[in-house]
């Protein structure tokens, strides 16, 4: 893919990683945590590891983020969040499990099972 700048390429690679790898892994680890007797403990552990991993993988993006974010002032920042939609859903999901708001039983009730 062609990019207008090196910063755009770095950002696109980071967002792709965040959604395609980390986002799906976050949802998977959250679901795995639900299978334990006390899923909250495992959800917190998984969340800590994931945040550290995503932060570590984002070092290159962190260097250019301030300049890159200037292009997305105001409502444009929402487009950046949209680019991380799977990761945001995954973080919300695993955080809900960690806080005890999402349980296996509640998921079954939600789906009418």
Secondary structure, 3 states (H helix, E strand, C coil): CCCCCHHHHHHHHHHHHHHHHHHHHHHHHHHHHCCCCCHHHHHHHHHHHHHHHHHHHCHHHHHHHHHHHHHHCCCHHHHHHHHCHHHHHHHHHHHHHHCCCCCHHHHHHHCCC
